[in-house]
Amino acid sequence: MMLIAIVVWAFAFPFIKIGLDELSFINLTILRFFIVCCVLLLILIIQSKKISKLQKKDIIPIFILGFFGVIMYHLGLNYGEQYVSPGAASLIIATIPIQILILASIFLKEKITFTKLAGIIFGLIGVLIISIWGTVGATLEINYIIAAIAIFIAATFGAFYTIAGKKLLDRYSGLSLSIYAMVLGSIGLLPLAINNSLISQVSNLSAKGWFAIIFLGIFSSVIGYIIWYIALEKKTACEISIYLYLIPILSTIISYFLLNEEITFLFILGGALVIFGLFIVNMKTKTVEKQKT
């Protein structure tokens, strides 16, 4: 099940690139989450008894959580992929566990050990190499640097989503919180939907573009996250998080064949440092948890 989730998430990065060939980064986000909301609302209707009831006092906090942690995350990622390769984008997004660790130390007072600090440093150096030298001619393109920063900020929003949602998980199941966050957060896209290009771009969308958007909405967003939460019910986060390291590798390979994206030596070096940093942080956490049990 986790391998299925990893594959659909790995395909998401090149499919975002394909969608951006015909849609603006804003319209791509709007259309993707329109599909997501339709599917999730259908799930809410069919499986209403299995979904935690939404409490009135949590509507605004969950909206904020969903808007920044989900919608702003995807807006930043989609903007960045206009200029950054899918492989590079997936590696920068792969720093989310490292950013979660940093935010947890600030807001949850969780201690950062020397080993974890080393992992953070390796990961951030890797991101720096990818952001500046990961693509041929990237140093000559200011848009590339800005796009890489936008994706890194998107990863920060993704980390914020995990930290901020921690307390809400006391009252909601992971699946329920995810559904409410995506549906309520998508309301923030309504002002952006009032633009002249949305209807014209959607009406002219090719079969290839529709396939990419539907895949992103149904498989990468809905099915991927449902599988993730089912897996979390059976295994710990540390036990299944090792699978996440496959996403940048698979995404880069897929992009090479689908989009002819060039893979440079410095891209491989930066990617190796990111994955090594994630590995150090994860293995240390897993060891500590085993000692506690």
Secondary structure per residue as TSV (DSSP state, phi and psi in degrees):
chain	resnum	aa	ss	phi	psi
A	1	M	-	360.0	-42.7
A	2	M	H	-66.7	-34.3
A	3	L	H	-64.6	-35.9
A	4	I	H	-63.4	-44.9
A	5	A	H	-61.5	-43.2
A	6	I	H	-63.3	-41.3
A	7	V	H	-64.3	-46.6
A	8	V	H	-68.1	-31.8
A	9	W	H	-72.0	-36.6
A	10	A	H	-65.9	-38.1
A	11	F	H	-68.3	-22.2
A	12	A	H	-59.2	-40.8
A	13	F	H	-65.7	-49.1
A	14	P	H	-67.1	-31.7
A	15	F	H	-70.1	-31.1
A	16	I	H	-61.8	-42.2
A	17	K	H	-61.7	-41.7
A	18	I	H	-64.5	-43.2
A	19	G	H	-62.1	-35.1
A	20	L	H	-70.9	-13.6
A	21	D	T	-69.1	-23.3
A	22	E	T	-123.3	-14.1
A	23	L	S	-127.4	150.1
A	24	S	-	-69.9	162.5
A	25	F	H	-64.3	-29.5
A	26	I	H	-71.9	-47.4
A	27	N	H	-66.1	-32.8
A	28	L	H	-62.7	-43.8
A	29	T	H	-64.2	-44.3
A	30	I	H	-61.5	-49.3
A	31	L	H	-66.1	-40.7
A	32	R	H	-60.2	-46.4
A	33	F	H	-81.8	-15.6
A	34	F	H	-64.4	-44.9
A	35	I	H	-64.9	-43.9
A	36	V	H	-58.2	-47.4
A	37	C	H	-64.8	-39.0
A	38	C	H	-60.6	-45.0
A	39	V	H	-68.1	-44.1
A	40	L	H	-67.7	-37.9
A	41	L	H	-64.9	-35.4
A	42	L	H	-65.4	-40.5
A	43	I	H	-63.8	-40.4
A	44	L	H	-61.3	-37.6
A	45	I	H	-72.3	-45.6
A	46	I	H	-73.5	-40.2
A	47	Q	T	-111.7	36.8
A	48	S	G	-59.3	-33.6
A	49	K	G	-71.1	-22.2
A	50	K	G	-95.2	-4.8
A	51	I	S	-101.3	134.2
A	52	S	-	-60.5	137.6
A	53	K	-	-69.6	133.8
A	54	L	-	-75.2	125.5
A	55	Q	-	-91.3	141.3
A	56	K	G	-57.3	-39.0
A	57	K	G	-66.4	-16.8
A	58	D	G	-98.3	-2.9
A	59	I	H	-60.9	-50.3
A	60	I	H	-67.8	-47.0
A	61	P	H	-57.4	-40.2
A	62	I	H	-71.0	-34.4
A	63	F	H	-61.0	-47.9
A	64	I	H	-61.2	-43.3
A	65	L	H	-59.9	-47.2
A	66	G	H	-70.3	-38.6
A	67	F	I	-65.6	-46.6
A	68	F	I	-82.4	-43.4
A	69	G	I	-76.1	-24.3
A	70	V	I	-114.2	-58.7
A	71	I	I	-68.1	-51.9
A	72	M	H	-63.6	-32.4
A	73	Y	H	-58.8	-49.4
A	74	H	H	-72.8	-33.2
A	75	L	H	-63.1	-43.3
A	76	G	H	-65.1	-43.4
A	77	L	H	-64.3	-45.7
A	78	N	H	-65.4	-39.3
A	79	Y	H	-60.7	-46.6
A	80	G	H	-63.0	-38.0
A	81	E	T	-72.4	-3.9
A	82	Q	T	-66.2	-27.0
A	83	Y	T	-124.1	-19.7
A	84	V	S	-106.5	142.5
A	85	S	-	-66.4	152.7
A	86	P	H	-56.6	-38.4
A	87	G	H	-63.8	-44.9
A	88	A	H	-64.6	-41.3
A	89	A	H	-61.3	-42.9
A	90	S	H	-65.2	-33.6
A	91	L	H	-72.5	-38.4
A	92	I	H	-66.7	-41.6
A	93	I	H	-64.0	-27.7
A	94	A	T	-66.2	-7.3
A	95	T	T	-82.2	0.2
A	96	I	H	-53.3	-47.1
A	97	P	H	-57.9	-36.3
A	98	I	H	-67.8	-42.5
A	99	Q	H	-67.3	-34.3
A	100	I	H	-60.4	-42.4
A	101	L	H	-60.7	-43.1
A	102	I	H	-66.1	-46.5
A	103	L	H	-65.2	-36.6
A	104	A	H	-64.5	-35.7
A	105	S	H	-69.1	-29.9
A	106	I	H	-82.5	-48.6
A	107	F	H	-96.8	-28.5
A	108	L	S	-107.5	2.3
A	109	K	-	58.9	32.2
A	110	E	-	-82.9	136.3
A	111	K	-	-76.2	136.2
A	112	I	-	-99.6	117.0
A	113	T	-	-80.0	170.9
A	114	F	H	-61.2	-39.5
A	115	T	H	-65.0	-43.0
A	116	K	H	-64.0	-40.0
A	117	L	H	-61.4	-40.4
A	118	A	H	-62.4	-41.8
A	119	G	H	-62.1	-40.9
A	120	I	H	-61.3	-44.4
A	121	I	H	-64.4	-45.8
A	122	F	H	-58.2	-45.1
A	123	G	H	-63.4	-44.2
A	124	L	H	-69.3	-35.0
A	125	I	H	-64.3	-40.8
A	126	G	H	-60.6	-43.7
A	127	V	H	-62.6	-40.3
A	128	L	H	-62.0	-44.1
A	129	I	H	-63.5	-45.0
A	130	I	H	-62.9	-42.6
A	131	S	H	-67.5	-33.6
A	132	I	H	-99.4	-41.8
A	133	W	H	-120.7	7.4
A	134	G	S	-71.4	-19.0
A	135	T	S	-125.4	143.9
A	136	V	T	-58.4	125.5
A	137	G	T	79.1	7.2
A	138	A	G	-64.2	-33.2
A	139	T	G	-67.1	-18.4
A	140	L	G	-91.0	-7.1
A	141	E	-	-112.8	107.6
A	142	I	H	-65.7	-31.6
A	143	N	H	-61.6	-33.5
A	144	Y	H	-64.2	-44.2
A	145	I	H	-64.6	-44.9
A	146	I	H	-62.5	-40.8
A	147	A	H	-64.3	-41.1
A	148	A	H	-63.2	-38.8
A	149	I	H	-65.4	-41.1
A	150	A	H	-60.8	-41.0
A	151	I	H	-68.4	-38.1
A	152	F	H	-64.4	-39.3
A	153	I	H	-65.4	-38.2
A	154	A	H	-59.6	-41.3
A	155	A	H	-62.9	-35.3
A	156	T	H	-63.8	-41.6
A	157	F	H	-61.9	-38.6
A	158	G	H	-63.0	-39.4
A	159	A	H	-68.3	-39.9
A	160	F	H	-58.7	-39.2
A	161	Y	H	-58.5	-41.5
A	162	T	H	-70.2	-45.5
A	163	I	H	-68.4	-47.5
A	164	A	H	-67.8	-29.8
A	165	G	T	-84.0	-2.8
A	166	K	T	-60.0	-44.8
A	167	K	T	-69.7	-34.4
A	168	L	G	-68.0	-21.7
A	169	L	G	-69.9	-9.7
A	170	D	G	-72.1	-24.9
A	171	R	T	-110.9	-14.1
A	172	Y	S	-132.3	149.1
A	173	S	-	-71.4	160.0
A	174	G	H	-59.3	-41.3
A	175	L	H	-65.5	-44.2
A	176	S	H	-62.5	-45.5
A	177	L	H	-62.6	-40.2
A	178	S	H	-62.8	-43.9
A	179	I	H	-63.2	-49.5
A	180	Y	H	-63.6	-39.7
A	181	A	H	-64.7	-42.8
A	182	M	H	-70.1	-41.1
A	183	V	H	-69.5	-50.2
A	184	L	H	-67.4	-41.3
A	185	G	H	-61.4	-32.3
A	186	S	G	-65.6	-20.3
A	187	I	G	-58.9	-31.5
A	188	G	G	-65.3	-12.9
A	189	L	G	-84.2	-13.9
A	190	L	H	-57.3	-44.7
A	191	P	H	-61.7	-32.3
A	192	L	H	-74.5	-20.4
A	193	A	H	-73.6	-15.1
A	194	I	-	-85.7	78.1
A	195	N	S	-145.7	152.9
A	196	N	H	-70.8	-22.1
A	197	S	H	-83.7	-22.1
A	198	L	H	-60.3	-53.7
A	199	I	H	-64.0	-43.6
A	200	S	H	-65.9	-40.7
A	201	Q	H	-69.2	-41.6
A	202	V	H	-66.3	-40.3
A	203	S	H	-67.3	-25.8
A	204	N	T	-100.1	8.9
A	205	L	-	-68.0	131.4
A	206	S	-	-77.8	170.4
A	207	A	H	-61.0	-37.6
A	208	K	H	-63.8	-42.0
A	209	G	H	-66.5	-42.4
A	210	W	H	-62.6	-40.8
A	211	F	H	-60.6	-43.7
A	212	A	H	-62.6	-45.1
A	213	I	H	-66.8	-44.3
A	214	I	H	-64.3	-39.7
A	215	F	I	-62.0	-45.9
A	216	L	I	-61.6	-40.9
A	217	G	I	-72.8	-51.2
A	218	I	I	-82.9	-50.3
A	219	F	I	-83.3	-56.1
A	220	S	I	-68.8	-34.7
A	221	S	I	-91.7	-60.0
A	222	V	I	-75.9	-61.0
A	223	I	I	-64.8	-41.0
A	224	G	H	-58.6	-46.1
A	225	Y	H	-74.0	-32.5
A	226	I	H	-64.0	-44.3
A	227	I	H	-60.4	-41.2
A	228	W	H	-58.6	-45.6
A	229	Y	H	-73.3	-32.2
A	230	I	H	-63.7	-41.3
A	231	A	H	-65.0	-38.2
A	232	L	H	-65.1	-26.0
A	233	E	H	-72.4	-21.6
A	234	K	H	-105.7	-28.7
A	235	K	S	-131.3	163.2
A	236	T	-	-77.3	162.5
A	237	A	H	-60.4	-38.2
A	238	C	H	-64.7	-37.0
A	239	E	H	-68.8	-33.0
A	240	I	H	-99.8	-14.8
A	241	S	H	-66.7	-22.5
A	242	I	G	-60.2	-28.5
A	243	Y	G	-64.0	-29.9
A	244	L	G	-63.4	-23.4
A	245	Y	G	-66.8	-18.2
A	246	L	H	-76.6	-21.2
A	247	I	H	-59.5	-53.1
A	248	P	H	-61.6	-36.1
A	249	I	H	-65.9	-50.5
A	250	L	H	-64.7	-41.1
A	251	S	H	-62.3	-40.3
A	252	T	H	-65.8	-42.9
A	253	I	H	-64.8	-44.5
A	254	I	H	-61.6	-43.1
A	255	S	H	-65.9	-32.9
A	256	Y	H	-62.4	-42.0
A	257	F	H	-82.8	-37.8
A	258	L	H	-80.7	-38.4
A	259	L	H	-119.0	1.1
A	260	N	-	56.8	36.1
A	261	E	-	-70.4	128.7
A	262	E	-	-76.9	138.4
A	263	I	-	-108.1	115.8
A	264	T	-	-95.4	164.7
A	265	F	H	-63.4	-42.5
A	266	L	H	-68.2	-30.2
A	267	F	H	-63.7	-44.7
A	268	I	H	-63.5	-41.6
A	269	L	H	-62.8	-48.3
A	270	G	H	-62.1	-42.1
A	271	G	H	-63.2	-40.3
A	272	A	H	-63.7	-38.6
A	273	L	H	-67.7	-40.4
A	274	V	H	-61.8	-49.6
A	275	I	H	-65.4	-38.7
A	276	F	H	-64.4	-41.9
A	277	G	H	-62.3	-42.5
A	278	L	H	-63.3	-39.9
A	279	F	H	-63.5	-43.7
A	280	I	H	-62.2	-47.2
A	281	V	H	-61.7	-45.3
A	282	N	H	-67.5	-45.0
A	283	M	H	-65.5	-36.8
A	284	K	H	-66.7	-43.7
A	285	T	H	-61.6	-42.6
A	286	K	H	-63.8	-39.9
A	287	T	H	-64.1	-43.8
A	288	V	H	-62.2	-42.7
A	289	E	H	-64.7	-36.4
A	290	K	H	-65.9	-38.3
A	291	Q	H	-67.4	-34.8
A	292	K	H	-67.9	-36.4
A	293	T	-	-79.6	360.0
